[in-house]
Amino acid sequence: MKQATKETPILLYNILVVSLALVSFVLAILALTTKITLSKGPYRVIFALIWLFFLIDYLIRFKRAKSKKDFLISNLFDLIALIPSHPIFIFFRIARIYSIVRYYNLLWRFGLSGKWTTALHKFLYDTGFIYLLSISLVILIFSSLIFASFEHDSLQNSLWWAISTATTVGYGDITPKTDGGKIVSAILMLGGIGFIGLLTSTITDFFTSQDNHDDQTDALKNLTKQVNHLSRQVNQLQKTLKKTENDQKLSSVKNHKRK
């Protein structure tokens, strides 16, 4: 009873977190589709208050964390969602919702947890993909922010430039013109490309190992079937031999009686 009473405030707080996250998603979508503006008016106040709530939430959780390093790594998306430069960063708040879903085992309660969630967790954490993805996103985002500052360009264009540069596509539609922009470009080319390459190789290695594992599993199943089939044949042969021996003994007894 005491445990339930203790969990009630936590449950209410997590419901508030999820609700505010969903509200911020709606506001961000409306702002991105130019239905509303977040630069002035009442929506700006609401958006700012929600941002302040999540900032305080992040700082409190960071202070209470036993390992600050592990907290920063595992909650990197929450930190990215606090970047106030553009509403698009709000969608990283989905990580906060997912952590609450995992805390209450909601996927398992609704029967959604199973083989695919296990495989997803294995792919994200066992391969280190989630950490590479987090570092790559940080590099892309901060490169975009610095590039936008030097080039006096919008964040959308800077993000597009960072992605096209890091993936070596390089359309050339956006190029650095200032010395600061060129330095950022050089750093992104050297560091960003390496992490993007690690991401793609991690994905390739995972699916390759999965294919090999599936092949080994299929081979083991076939071998098991063959062994079972062979065991049934051996059992049948033993029964036949035993019956033959019994028939021979019975025949010998009958012949002996006749004599």
Buried (B, 14 or more C-beta within 10 A) or exposed (E): EEEEEEEEEEEEEBEEBBEBBEEBBEBBBBBBEEEBEBEEEEBBEBBEEBBEBBBEBBEEBBEEBEEEEEBBEBBBBBBBBBBEEBBBBBBBBBBBBEBBBBEEEEBEEEEEBEEEEEEEEEBBEEBEBBBBBBBBBBBBBBBBBBBBBBBEBEBEBBBBBBBBBBBEEEEEEBEBEEEBBBBBBEEBBEBBBEBBBBBEEBBEEBEEEEEEEEEEEEEEEEEEEEEEEEEEEEEEEEEEEEEEEEEEEEEEEEEEEEE
